[in-house]
Amino acid sequence: MSAGAFAGLTGPPASLPAPTPTLPAVAGALEARQLLVRALREAAPGRVLVVDLPAPLRAVETLLAAGPGRALVWQPPEGDGAALAGWGVAARIEAHGAGRMAEVRERAEALWARLDVAGAHAGPRPRLLGGFGFADGGDGAPWREFPGAAFTLPRWRYLREGARAWLSFAAEAPFDDGAQVAAVGELDRLLSLLARGPRGHVVDLEEVGDGVVVDEPRAGFEARVEAIRAEIAAGRFEKIVAARAVTLTLPQPVTVAAVLARLAHGAPACTRFAFREARSAFVGATPERLLALAGLQVRGEALAGTARAGSD
């Protein structure tokens, strides 16, 4: 992976549009535009370019309003690591079957080998964002739009850590005049969006209205629990987690950003997340940290472990 810092560009080429008149006076907005144009023009064909650009400090879920399509948010508790959001797709890795984890690793290594990083000094490292299903294939709705393993390098990523924030662009080179115009236009729009910040307020469920709840019958759930107990008693299993599905239909739409804001208000010590696919979004808040790796230090905070704690 090569890295470079591009600065000092006097202006965009004549074929690119002038800054949008409504673009707010964001500190560093012109610098970000110059860095992006320079990197696009100098990108090596066949390489995947990542450009880190300065950006204002805002709530990361603001990026969800960039438009429809794939988007994601990962927001740990305040002061506990970087919060980030992604919109669009620069590269996508999907895998299925028992070997899906190894396949993701191999394809990710091949992607990193084609990656070039440019733009602002001390920008964040590129990241693939996604996850693995516990079981491959799912069981239909509501998981039919989520593969057994899926990781995305977003076209645009907003990352905030401490008092610094970056907006990163990623795509495969080369970039003709049309691609450069499109990228600069997206940058102007996203900087305007970040300058305005998130709109709306914490969702009040009374304002949304009463929903229709469809719950699993108690008798069916109890029968399933008894079947699980019998399997464990027979020695065929040591542990089975029984889940119960509850469907809530609301009288009016609620945005993913609004749900995340509500979760941040009600569970500030949890990590909030959202993965939006075509028509579905996987949204939640978890108090667990399964695994965090920083250099040679590994941390975990699993709340429902299946192994006894040891001296190590």
C-alpha positions as CSV (number, residue, x, y, z in Angstrom):
1,M,0.0,0.0,0.0
2,S,1.4,3.4,-0.9
3,A,0.5,6.6,0.7
4,G,0.9,10.2,-0.3
5,A,-0.1,13.7,0.9
6,F,-1.3,16.1,-1.8
7,A,-1.5,19.8,-1.0
8,G,-0.9,23.1,-2.7
9,L,-3.2,22.6,-5.8
10,T,-4.2,26.0,-7.0
11,G,-7.6,25.0,-8.3
12,P,-9.6,22.3,-10.1
13,P,-9.3,21.8,-13.9
14,A,-11.6,23.9,-16.0
15,S,-13.8,20.9,-16.8
16,L,-14.9,20.6,-13.2
17,P,-17.8,22.7,-11.8
18,A,-17.1,25.7,-9.6
19,P,-18.0,25.2,-5.9
20,T,-21.7,25.1,-5.3
21,P,-22.9,28.6,-4.3
22,T,-24.9,27.1,-1.4
23,L,-21.8,25.2,-0.1
24,P,-21.4,26.5,3.5
25,A,-18.1,28.1,4.5
26,V,-16.8,24.9,6.1
27,A,-13.2,25.1,7.4
28,G,-11.2,23.0,5.0
29,A,-13.9,22.6,2.4
30,L,-11.8,24.1,-0.4
31,E,-8.7,22.1,0.7
32,A,-10.8,18.9,0.6
33,R,-11.9,19.7,-2.9
34,Q,-8.3,20.3,-4.1
35,L,-7.0,17.2,-2.5
36,L,-9.7,15.0,-4.1
37,V,-9.2,16.5,-7.6
38,R,-5.4,16.1,-7.4
39,A,-5.7,12.5,-6.3
40,L,-8.2,11.6,-8.9
41,R,-6.0,13.0,-11.7
42,E,-2.9,11.2,-10.5
43,A,-4.5,7.8,-9.7
44,A,-2.9,4.8,-11.3
45,P,-5.3,2.8,-13.6
46,G,-6.4,-0.5,-12.2
47,R,-5.7,0.6,-8.6
48,V,-8.3,1.2,-5.9
49,L,-7.8,4.8,-4.7
50,V,-8.7,6.0,-1.2
51,V,-8.6,9.7,-0.5
52,D,-8.7,11.1,3.1
53,L,-10.2,14.6,3.3
54,P,-10.7,17.0,6.2
55,A,-14.3,17.2,7.5
56,P,-16.3,19.0,10.2
57,L,-17.3,17.3,13.4
58,R,-20.8,15.9,13.3
59,A,-22.9,12.9,14.4
60,V,-21.8,10.1,12.1
61,E,-25.4,9.0,11.3
62,T,-25.7,12.3,9.4
63,L,-24.2,10.4,6.4
64,L,-27.3,8.2,6.2
65,A,-29.1,11.1,4.6
66,A,-26.7,11.1,1.7
67,G,-29.2,9.0,-0.3
68,P,-30.7,5.5,-0.7
69,G,-28.8,2.3,-1.1
70,R,-26.2,0.5,1.0
71,A,-25.1,2.5,4.1
72,L,-23.8,1.7,7.6
73,V,-23.0,3.2,10.9
74,W,-20.7,1.9,13.7
75,Q,-20.8,4.1,16.9
76,P,-19.1,3.0,20.1
77,P,-19.7,4.9,23.4
78,E,-18.3,8.4,23.5
79,G,-14.5,8.2,24.0
80,D,-14.2,4.5,23.3
81,G,-12.8,4.5,19.8
82,A,-13.7,5.8,16.4
83,A,-17.3,6.3,15.2
84,L,-17.9,5.9,11.5
85,A,-20.5,5.8,8.8
86,G,-20.3,4.6,5.2
87,W,-22.4,5.3,2.1
88,G,-22.2,3.7,-1.3
89,V,-19.9,0.9,-2.5
90,A,-16.4,1.0,-3.8
91,A,-15.7,-2.7,-3.3
92,R,-17.9,-5.5,-2.0
93,I,-16.9,-9.0,-0.7
94,E,-19.6,-11.6,-0.2
95,A,-19.1,-15.2,0.6
96,H,-21.2,-18.2,1.4
97,G,-20.7,-21.7,2.9
98,A,-18.5,-23.2,5.6
99,G,-15.4,-21.6,4.1
100,R,-16.8,-18.0,4.0
101,M,-14.5,-16.6,6.7
102,A,-11.3,-17.8,4.9
103,E,-12.7,-16.6,1.6
104,V,-13.3,-13.1,3.0
105,R,-9.8,-13.0,4.4
106,E,-8.2,-14.0,1.0
107,R,-10.3,-11.6,-1.0
108,A,-9.6,-8.8,1.5
109,E,-5.9,-9.3,1.2
110,A,-6.1,-9.2,-2.6
111,L,-8.1,-5.9,-2.3
112,W,-5.5,-4.3,0.0
113,A,-2.8,-5.2,-2.4
114,R,-4.5,-3.0,-5.0
115,L,-5.1,-0.1,-2.6
116,D,-3.4,3.4,-2.8
117,V,-4.1,6.0,-0.1
118,A,-3.8,9.7,-0.7
119,G,-5.0,13.0,0.8
120,A,-4.8,14.4,4.2
121,H,-1.9,13.7,6.6
122,A,-2.6,11.2,9.4
123,G,-5.8,10.0,7.9
124,P,-7.5,6.9,9.2
125,R,-6.6,3.5,7.8
126,P,-9.0,2.1,5.2
127,R,-11.4,-0.5,6.7
128,L,-13.8,-3.1,5.4
129,L,-17.1,-2.9,7.3
130,G,-19.5,-5.8,7.6
131,G,-20.0,-9.1,9.4
132,F,-20.7,-12.8,9.3
133,G,-24.0,-14.6,10.0
134,F,-24.0,-17.2,12.7
135,A,-25.4,-19.6,10.2
136,D,-25.0,-19.4,6.4
137,G,-28.1,-18.8,4.3
138,G,-30.4,-17.4,7.0
139,D,-34.0,-18.4,7.2
140,G,-35.7,-16.0,4.8
141,A,-37.3,-12.9,6.1
142,P,-36.0,-10.7,7.6
143,W,-32.5,-11.8,6.7
144,R,-32.9,-12.6,3.0
145,E,-31.0,-9.4,2.0
146,F,-28.0,-10.1,4.2
147,P,-25.5,-12.7,2.9
148,G,-23.7,-15.3,5.1
149,A,-20.7,-12.9,5.0
150,A,-20.6,-9.4,3.5
151,F,-17.9,-6.7,3.9
152,T,-17.9,-3.3,2.1
153,L,-15.4,-0.7,1.3
154,P,-17.7,2.3,1.2
155,R,-17.5,4.8,-1.7
156,W,-17.7,7.5,1.0
157,R,-16.8,7.0,4.7
158,Y,-17.1,9.6,7.5
159,L,-14.9,8.8,10.5
160,R,-14.8,10.8,13.8
161,E,-12.3,10.2,16.5
162,G,-11.8,12.7,19.4
163,A,-11.6,16.2,18.0
164,R,-10.8,15.1,14.4
165,A,-12.9,13.9,11.5
166,W,-12.3,12.8,8.0
167,L,-14.4,12.2,4.9
168,S,-12.8,9.5,2.7
169,F,-13.6,8.7,-1.0
170,A,-12.8,5.3,-2.5
171,A,-13.2,4.0,-6.1
172,E,-11.2,2.1,-8.8
173,A,-9.1,4.2,-11.2
174,P,-9.0,5.5,-13.8
175,F,-11.3,8.6,-13.5
176,D,-12.3,10.3,-16.7
177,D,-13.8,13.8,-16.7
178,G,-17.3,12.5,-16.0
179,A,-16.1,10.5,-13.0
180,Q,-14.2,13.5,-11.6
181,V,-17.2,15.8,-11.9
182,A,-19.4,13.2,-10.2
183,A,-17.0,12.7,-7.3
184,V,-16.5,16.4,-6.8
185,G,-20.3,16.9,-6.9
186,E,-20.8,14.2,-4.3
187,L,-18.1,15.8,-2.1
188,D,-19.8,19.2,-2.2
189,R,-23.1,17.6,-1.3
190,L,-21.7,15.6,1.6
191,L,-19.8,18.6,3.0
192,S,-23.1,20.6,2.9
193,L,-24.9,17.8,4.6
194,L,-22.3,17.5,7.3
195,A,-22.3,21.3,7.8
196,R,-26.0,21.2,8.5
197,G,-25.7,18.3,10.8
198,P,-28.4,15.7,11.6
199,R,-32.0,17.0,11.4
200,G,-34.9,16.0,13.6
201,H,-34.9,15.0,17.2
202,V,-35.0,11.9,19.4
203,V,-38.0,9.8,18.3
204,D,-40.9,10.0,20.6
205,L,-42.9,6.8,20.2
206,E,-46.1,8.5,21.2
207,E,-45.6,10.8,18.2
208,V,-45.1,7.9,15.9
209,G,-48.3,6.3,17.1
210,D,-49.3,2.8,18.4
211,G,-47.9,-0.1,16.4
212,V,-49.3,-3.5,15.7
213,V,-47.3,-6.2,17.6
214,V,-47.2,-9.8,16.4
215,D,-45.7,-12.0,19.0
216,E,-45.0,-15.8,19.0
217,P,-47.7,-17.7,20.9
218,R,-46.5,-18.5,24.4
219,A,-47.4,-22.2,24.1
220,G,-45.2,-22.6,21.0
221,F,-42.2,-20.9,22.6
222,E,-42.5,-23.0,25.8
223,A,-42.7,-26.2,23.7
224,R,-39.5,-25.2,21.9
225,V,-37.8,-24.6,25.3
226,E,-38.8,-28.1,26.5
227,A,-37.5,-29.6,23.3
228,I,-34.2,-27.9,23.8
229,R,-34.0,-29.1,27.4
230,A,-34.6,-32.7,26.2
231,E,-31.8,-32.4,23.6
232,I,-29.3,-31.2,26.3
233,A,-30.4,-33.8,28.8
234,A,-29.8,-36.5,26.1
235,G,-26.2,-35.2,25.6
236,R,-26.6,-34.2,22.0
237,F,-26.0,-30.5,22.8
238,E,-24.3,-28.5,25.5
239,K,-25.9,-25.2,24.8
240,I,-28.7,-23.9,22.6
241,V,-29.9,-20.2,22.6
242,A,-33.6,-19.9,22.1
243,A,-34.7,-16.7,20.3
244,R,-38.2,-15.3,20.0
245,A,-39.3,-13.1,17.1
246,V,-41.5,-10.1,17.7
247,T,-42.8,-8.0,14.7
248,L,-43.8,-4.4,15.3
249,T,-45.6,-2.6,12.4
250,L,-45.7,1.2,12.9
251,P,-48.3,3.5,11.4
252,Q,-45.7,5.7,9.8
253,P,-42.1,5.3,8.7
254,V,-39.2,5.9,11.0
255,T,-35.7,6.5,9.6
256,V,-32.6,4.5,10.6
257,A,-31.0,7.7,11.8
258,A,-33.9,8.4,14.1
259,V,-33.7,4.9,15.6
260,L,-30.0,5.3,16.2
261,A,-30.6,8.7,17.9
262,R,-33.2,7.1,20.1
263,L,-30.7,4.3,21.0
264,A,-28.0,6.8,21.8
265,H,-30.4,8.6,24.1
266,G,-31.5,5.5,25.9
267,A,-28.3,3.4,25.8
268,P,-25.3,5.7,25.7
269,A,-23.0,3.1,27.1
270,C,-23.7,0.7,24.3
271,T,-22.2,0.4,20.8
272,R,-24.9,1.4,18.2
273,F,-24.8,0.0,14.7
274,A,-26.8,0.0,11.5
275,F,-26.3,-1.9,8.2
276,R,-28.8,-0.8,5.5
277,E,-29.2,-3.0,2.5
278,A,-31.8,-2.7,-0.3
279,R,-35.1,-2.6,1.6
280,S,-33.9,-3.7,5.1
281,A,-31.7,-2.4,7.9
282,F,-30.1,-4.3,10.7
283,V,-30.1,-1.8,13.6
284,G,-29.2,-2.3,17.3
285,A,-27.3,-1.5,20.4
286,T,-25.1,-3.9,22.3
287,P,-23.3,-3.7,25.6
288,E,-20.8,-6.4,24.5
289,R,-17.4,-6.0,22.9
290,L,-16.6,-9.4,21.5
291,L,-13.1,-8.5,20.5
292,A,-11.0,-5.4,20.0
293,L,-7.4,-5.5,18.7
294,A,-5.0,-2.5,19.0
295,G,-1.4,-3.3,18.2
296,L,-0.5,-6.3,20.4
297,Q,-3.4,-5.7,22.9
298,V,-6.6,-7.7,22.7
299,R,-9.7,-6.8,24.7
300,G,-13.0,-8.6,25.1
301,E,-16.1,-8.0,27.2
302,A,-18.4,-10.9,26.3
303,L,-21.4,-11.1,28.6
304,A,-22.5,-14.6,27.8
305,G,-19.3,-16.7,27.4
306,T,-19.3,-20.4,27.0
307,A,-15.9,-21.2,28.5
308,R,-14.8,-20.9,32.1
309,A,-12.5,-18.0,32.9
310,G,-8.9,-19.1,33.2
311,S,-5.8,-17.6,34.8
312,D,-4.8,-15.9,31.5
